[in-house]
Amino acid sequence: MPTRPVPTERQKRLGAELRKLRIAAGVSTEYAAGLLGLDRTKISNMESGVRVISPERVRTLASNYACADPAYVEALVALADHRNRGWWEEYRGTLPSGMLDIAELEWHAVRLQTVQTVHVPGLLHTEDYARAIFASVLPPLSRLEVELRVELRMARQRVLRRPDPLSYVGYVHEAALRMQFGGRQVMKSQLEHLCSESERESVSLRVLPVECGSFPGAGHALLYAEGSVPRLDTVQLDSAHGPEFMDAEAQLAKYRAHLEWMALAALPAERSRDFIHDIAQKL
């Protein structure tokens, strides 16, 4: 199997999960290598995501690691299935890999929840609103770089429009609804678009009014992607240096609690739609 200089987050996650299984089973890299007829360095490369591993080899390792969770094993096998090239791969080499990792994470999730405090949720952006955000990046991006990012942002939205649309819950703070990225008319159109998209059966958009006061994780943009099994859930946070991905159980528990807090505090979906519509009407 070939190696890759820069593995994707999905590939690194598969390797990390296989390493967890091996350690839990008390198995050495030498033993694992013997199972596959490889040398130990190739096992290390597989566990770091640098080396491709086939679905068959995943099954062999999981079986010999005595993994008793068949649903989890099948989920790992799916991670190793590289037969279908994702649509995001057409941007490989022209956009930062972290952006493509987010698109891949969203596409393979079974449910997404997001919390946004400065911008409205990315999967619900209009082109003009997205363009205004990317045009404000420092250091400044070229016009081509801005347009490529806008194009990718729009393409990511197909996850909500495919035949099996993803279940999506967006929590957005009132402050994000009042910040006029791109100016008054761009923001008005964006808010109207939010109201329209929130009518989708698979989309739930809920507003946290400023009157709620303090809230957990203030300032952080959060994406919680549920995997096909809970053990493969992933949290993605935005940072000035690019996206950060987390999957340790303690981290997942922390952000699940964060989302549970938001679910209790935010306005219901219908009241949120009225709330957004009212702000749009006043622009």
KEGU-849876 format. One record per residue (C-alpha): residue in three letters; x, y, z. Coordinates in pm, whole numbers, plus 32768, in hexadecimal, padded with zeros to 4 digits. Each point is the difference from the previous one (the first is absolute). Layout:
BEGIN
[r 'ala', [X, Y, Z]]
...
END
This chain:
BEGIN
[r 'met', [8000, 8000, 8000]]
[r 'pro', [8084, 8161, 7FAF]]
[r 'thr', [8062, 810C, 80FA]]
[r 'arg', [7F8D, 816B, 800A]]
[r 'pro', [80D1, 8127, 8075]]
[r 'val', [7ED1, 80AF, 8098]]
[r 'pro', [7EEA, 7F16, 8077]]
[r 'thr', [7E9F, 8083, 801E]]
[r 'glu', [7F55, 8018, 8153]]
[r 'arg', [7F26, 7ED8, 7FA3]]
[r 'gln', [8133, 7F2E, 7FB2]]
[r 'lys', [80AB, 806B, 8141]]
[r 'arg', [7EC8, 7FA7, 80C4]]
[r 'leu', [7FFC, 7E9F, 7F73]]
[r 'gly', [816C, 7FD0, 805E]]
[r 'ala', [7FC8, 808A, 815D]]
[r 'glu', [7EDA, 7F17, 803A]]
[r 'leu', [80CB, 7ED2, 7F91]]
[r 'arg', [8115, 8066, 80EC]]
[r 'lys', [7F07, 8019, 8120]]
[r 'leu', [7F83, 7EA3, 7FB3]]
[r 'arg', [815F, 7F72, 7FEE]]
[r 'ile', [806A, 809A, 814A]]
[r 'ala', [7EBD, 7F92, 80AC]]
[r 'ala', [8045, 7E9E, 7F88]]
[r 'gly', [8165, 800C, 8083]]
[r 'val', [808A, 7FB8, 7EA7]]
[r 'ser', [8153, 807B, 7F83]]
[r 'thr', [8041, 809E, 7EAD]]
[r 'glu', [80DA, 7ED2, 7FAD]]
[r 'tyr', [7EDB, 7F15, 803C]]
[r 'ala', [7F15, 80D9, 7F32]]
[r 'ala', [80FF, 800D, 7EE7]]
[r 'gly', [8017, 7E85, 8004]]
[r 'leu', [7E88, 7FE2, 7FD7]]
[r 'leu', [8013, 80C7, 7EBC]]
[r 'gly', [8152, 7F84, 7F87]]
[r 'leu', [809C, 8159, 801D]]
[r 'asp', [811E, 809D, 80BD]]
[r 'arg', [7FB4, 80C5, 813E]]
[r 'thr', [8047, 8157, 7F65]]
[r 'lys', [7ED9, 7FD0, 7F15]]
[r 'ile', [7F1B, 7FC1, 8129]]
[r 'ser', [8079, 8145, 809B]]
[r 'asn', [7FBD, 80B3, 7EB7]]
[r 'met', [7EA2, 7F6C, 7FF1]]
[r 'glu', [7FB8, 8073, 8162]]
[r 'ser', [8072, 8161, 7FAD]]
[r 'gly', [7F2A, 8008, 7EC6]]
[r 'val', [812B, 8025, 7F19]]
[r 'arg', [7FD2, 7EA8, 7F67]]
[r 'val', [7EBC, 7F86, 7F60]]
[r 'ile', [7F64, 7ECD, 809F]]
[r 'ser', [7F01, 7F29, 7F4D]]
[r 'pro', [7EAB, 7F9F, 8092]]
[r 'glu', [8070, 7E95, 8004]]
[r 'arg', [812E, 8051, 80D5]]
[r 'val', [7F27, 80CB, 80ED]]
[r 'arg', [7F26, 7ECC, 8033]]
[r 'thr', [8132, 7F25, 803A]]
[r 'leu', [808F, 80E9, 8106]]
[r 'ala', [7EB2, 8039, 80B1]]
[r 'ser', [7FC1, 7E89, 800F]]
[r 'asn', [8156, 7FB9, 8095]]
[r 'tyr', [7FDD, 8126, 80F0]]
[r 'ala', [7EC6, 7F51, 8082]]
[r 'cys', [7F1D, 812B, 7FBF]]
[r 'ala', [7EA5, 7F94, 8073]]
[r 'asp', [7F40, 8122, 7F64]]
[r 'pro', [7F9A, 7F9E, 7E9D]]
[r 'ala', [7F5D, 8151, 7FB4]]
[r 'tyr', [8144, 80B0, 805C]]
[r 'val', [80CC, 7F12, 7F28]]
[r 'glu', [7F1A, 803F, 7ED6]]
[r 'ala', [8024, 8175, 8037]]
[r 'leu', [817C, 7FDC, 7FF9]]
[r 'val', [7FE6, 7F32, 7EC1]]
[r 'ala', [7F35, 811C, 7F66]]
[r 'leu', [8114, 80F5, 8060]]
[r 'ala', [80F6, 7F29, 7F3D]]
[r 'asp', [7F27, 7FEE, 7EC6]]
[r 'his', [80A8, 80E4, 7F01]]
[r 'arg', [7F43, 7F8E, 7ECA]]
[r 'asn', [7F2F, 813B, 7FE0]]
[r 'arg', [80BC, 8146, 7FD2]]
[r 'gly', [7F54, 8116, 80C1]]
[r 'trp', [7F8F, 8138, 7F45]]
[r 'trp', [80E2, 80D5, 80DE]]
[r 'glu', [8136, 7F5B, 7F69]]
[r 'glu', [7FE3, 80E2, 7ECF]]
[r 'tyr', [8076, 811B, 80E3]]
[r 'arg', [8131, 7F3E, 807C]]
[r 'gly', [8137, 80D4, 7FCA]]
[r 'thr', [7F40, 8144, 7FCE]]
[r 'leu', [7F67, 802B, 815A]]
[r 'pro', [8086, 7FB4, 815F]]
[r 'ser', [7FD7, 7E92, 805B]]
[r 'gly', [7F48, 805C, 8141]]
[r 'met', [7EE1, 8090, 7F35]]
[r 'leu', [7FE2, 7EBB, 7F3E]]
[r 'asp', [800D, 7F39, 8143]]
[r 'ile', [7ECE, 80BE, 807C]]
[r 'ala', [7F44, 7FB6, 7EBC]]
[r 'glu', [8057, 7E8E, 801D]]
[r 'leu', [7F9E, 7FF7, 8170]]
[r 'glu', [7EAC, 809A, 7FB2]]
[r 'trp', [7FC0, 7F18, 7EDB]]
[r 'his', [8039, 7EC2, 80C7]]
[r 'ala', [7F52, 806E, 8141]]
[r 'val', [7EA7, 7F7D, 805A]]
[r 'arg', [7FA2, 8140, 80B7]]
[r 'leu', [809B, 8158, 802A]]
[r 'gln', [7FD8, 80FE, 8114]]
[r 'thr', [80A9, 8152, 7FFB]]
[r 'val', [801C, 812D, 80E6]]
[r 'gln', [8054, 8153, 7F65]]
[r 'thr', [802A, 8148, 80B8]]
[r 'val', [8096, 80EF, 7EFC]]
[r 'his', [7F97, 7F72, 7EAE]]
[r 'val', [7EC1, 7F4E, 7F9B]]
[r 'pro', [802D, 7E86, 7FC7]]
[r 'gly', [80DD, 7FBB, 7ED1]]
[r 'leu', [7F1A, 7F03, 7F5B]]
[r 'leu', [7EF6, 8110, 7FF4]]
[r 'his', [80D1, 8118, 7F67]]
[r 'thr', [7FA1, 80C5, 7ECB]]
[r 'glu', [8116, 803D, 7F02]]
[r 'asp', [8013, 8174, 804C]]
[r 'tyr', [8011, 7FC9, 8177]]
[r 'ala', [8110, 7EF7, 7FDD]]
[r 'arg', [80BF, 80E4, 7F13]]
[r 'ala', [7FF4, 811C, 80FE]]
[r 'ile', [808D, 7F1D, 810E]]
[r 'phe', [8120, 7F7C, 7F2E]]
[r 'ala', [804D, 815F, 7F82]]
[r 'ser', [8043, 806D, 8167]]
[r 'val', [810C, 7EF8, 8044]]
[r 'leu', [815B, 8073, 806A]]
[r 'pro', [80F0, 7FF3, 7F56]]
[r 'pro', [7F1D, 805A, 7EDC]]
[r 'leu', [7FAB, 7EF2, 7F04]]
[r 'ser', [8013, 8032, 7E8A]]
[r 'arg', [7EBA, 8017, 7F40]]
[r 'leu', [8038, 7E9F, 7F7A]]
[r 'glu', [803C, 7F76, 815F]]
[r 'val', [7EC4, 80A7, 807F]]
[r 'glu', [7F30, 7F76, 7EE1]]
[r 'leu', [8089, 7EA0, 802F]]
[r 'arg', [7F9F, 800B, 8170]]
[r 'val', [7EA5, 807F, 7FAA]]
[r 'glu', [7FDA, 7EEC, 7EFD]]
[r 'leu', [8061, 7EF6, 80FE]]
[r 'arg', [7F15, 8095, 8105]]
[r 'met', [7EE0, 7FEB, 7F0B]]
[r 'ala', [8060, 7E9F, 7F95]]
[r 'arg', [8000, 7F8B, 816A]]
[r 'gln', [7E8E, 8056, 8012]]
[r 'arg', [7FAA, 7EDD, 7F1E]]
[r 'val', [8006, 7F26, 8139]]
[r 'leu', [7EB3, 80A3, 8059]]
[r 'arg', [7F6F, 7FCF, 7EA2]]
[r 'arg', [8062, 7E9D, 7FA5]]
[r 'pro', [7EF2, 7EF0, 7FEE]]
[r 'asp', [8055, 7F9A, 8166]]
[r 'pro', [802B, 815D, 8099]]
[r 'leu', [80CF, 8017, 813A]]
[r 'ser', [7F52, 8052, 8148]]
[r 'tyr', [8084, 8157, 805D]]
[r 'val', [7FD3, 80CF, 813D]]
[r 'gly', [808D, 8160, 8005]]
[r 'tyr', [8014, 80D4, 813A]]
[r 'val', [804A, 816A, 7FB0]]
[r 'his', [802E, 8120, 80F3]]
[r 'glu', [7F36, 813B, 7FC7]]
[r 'ala', [8146, 80C4, 7FDC]]
[r 'ala', [8050, 7F40, 7EC0]]
[r 'leu', [7EAC, 8060, 7F72]]
[r 'arg', [8041, 8172, 8037]]
[r 'met', [8166, 8017, 7F7F]]
[r 'gln', [7FE3, 808D, 7EA0]]
[r 'phe', [810D, 7F49, 7F3C]]
[r 'gly', [7FF2, 808B, 7EA0]]
[r 'gly', [7F16, 811A, 8060]]
[r 'arg', [7E90, 8029, 804B]]
[r 'gln', [7F71, 7F69, 7EC0]]
[r 'val', [80E8, 7ED0, 8003]]
[r 'met', [7FA1, 7FBC, 8168]]
[r 'lys', [7E8D, 802C, 7FBB]]
[r 'ser', [8015, 7F02, 7EE7]]
[r 'gln', [80C5, 7F16, 80E0]]
[r 'leu', [7EFC, 800F, 8114]]
[r 'glu', [7EE8, 7FC2, 7F08]]
[r 'his', [80C4, 7ED5, 7F80]]
[r 'leu', [801E, 7F7A, 8164]]
[r 'cys', [7E88, 8013, 8029]]
[r 'ser', [7FCD, 7F47, 7EB8]]
[r 'glu', [80FF, 7EF0, 804C]]
[r 'ser', [7F75, 7FCC, 815D]]
[r 'glu', [7EBD, 7F88, 7F5C]]
[r 'arg', [80B5, 7EC8, 7F89]]
[r 'glu', [7F92, 7ECA, 80B9]]
[r 'ser', [8167, 7F98, 8042]]
[r 'val', [8070, 8156, 8081]]
[r 'ser', [7FC4, 808F, 815A]]
[r 'leu', [807C, 8162, 8038]]
[r 'arg', [7FEF, 808B, 8161]]
[r 'val', [805D, 8157, 8085]]
[r 'leu', [80A6, 8053, 814B]]
[r 'pro', [7F88, 8164, 8057]]
[r 'val', [80F1, 80F2, 80A5]]
[r 'glu', [7F17, 800E, 812B]]
[r 'cys', [8073, 7EA0, 805B]]
[r 'gly', [8140, 809D, 807D]]
[r 'ser', [8134, 7F27, 8023]]
[r 'phe', [801C, 7EB0, 7F56]]
[r 'pro', [8108, 7EEB, 7FE9]]
[r 'gly', [8117, 8013, 7F03]]
[r 'ala', [7FC8, 8172, 7FB8]]
[r 'gly', [80C0, 8065, 7EC8]]
[r 'his', [8037, 7E9F, 7F7D]]
[r 'ala', [7F65, 7F85, 7EBD]]
[r 'leu', [7FAA, 7E93, 803B]]
[r 'leu', [7FA5, 7EE4, 7F15]]
[r 'tyr', [7F9B, 7EAF, 8093]]
[r 'ala', [7FF3, 7EED, 7EFA]]
[r 'glu', [7F5B, 7EBC, 8068]]
[r 'gly', [809E, 7ECE, 7F64]]
[r 'ser', [7F51, 7EBF, 7F9D]]
[r 'val', [8055, 7F87, 8160]]
[r 'pro', [802E, 80E5, 812F]]
[r 'arg', [816D, 7F98, 8026]]
[r 'leu', [8046, 80B1, 7EB6]]
[r 'asp', [7F64, 8150, 805A]]
[r 'thr', [80DE, 812C, 7FB6]]
[r 'val', [800F, 8167, 807B]]
[r 'gln', [808C, 8111, 7F21]]
[r 'leu', [805A, 8159, 8083]]
[r 'asp', [8068, 8130, 7F36]]
[r 'ser', [8145, 80AF, 8053]]
[r 'ala', [80DD, 810D, 7F67]]
[r 'his', [80EA, 7EEC, 7F89]]
[r 'gly', [7EF5, 7F28, 7F5D]]
[r 'pro', [7F09, 7EF7, 8075]]
[r 'glu', [804A, 7F28, 8130]]
[r 'phe', [7F72, 7EA0, 8018]]
[r 'met', [7FC1, 7F4D, 814A]]
[r 'asp', [7F84, 7EA4, 8050]]
[r 'ala', [8075, 7FA4, 815F]]
[r 'glu', [7EDD, 7F84, 80D2]]
[r 'ala', [802D, 8114, 8104]]
[r 'gln', [7FF8, 8107, 7EEC]]
[r 'leu', [7ECB, 7F68, 7F5F]]
[r 'ala', [7F4F, 7FF5, 8151]]
[r 'lys', [8055, 816F, 803E]]
[r 'tyr', [7F6F, 8073, 7EB6]]
[r 'arg', [7ECF, 7F20, 801B]]
[r 'ala', [7FB8, 80B2, 814A]]
[r 'his', [8033, 814A, 7F4C]]
[r 'leu', [7EFC, 7FA3, 7EFA]]
[r 'glu', [7F0E, 7F84, 8107]]
[r 'trp', [801B, 8154, 80AA]]
[r 'met', [7FB8, 80AF, 7EB6]]
[r 'ala', [7ED3, 7F20, 7FBF]]
[r 'leu', [7F68, 8068, 814B]]
[r 'ala', [8050, 8174, 7FE4]]
[r 'ala', [7FC0, 8050, 7E90]]
[r 'leu', [7EAF, 8065, 7F75]]
[r 'pro', [7F31, 7EEC, 7F5B]]
[r 'ala', [8023, 7FE5, 7E86]]
[r 'glu', [7EBA, 80B4, 7FA9]]
[r 'arg', [803E, 8120, 80EF]]
[r 'ser', [8166, 8015, 7F7E]]
[r 'arg', [7F7E, 8025, 7E9D]]
[r 'asp', [7F1B, 811B, 806E]]
[r 'phe', [8121, 809E, 80BE]]
[r 'ile', [80E1, 7FFC, 7ECB]]
[r 'his', [7EE7, 807F, 7F21]]
[r 'asp', [7FC5, 8125, 80EA]]
[r 'ile', [8170, 8067, 7FF4]]
[r 'ala', [7FFD, 7FE6, 7E84]]
[r 'gln', [7EC7, 80D9, 7FE4]]
[r 'lys', [80AB, 8115, 80C5]]
[r 'leu', [8131, 8013, 7F1F]]
END
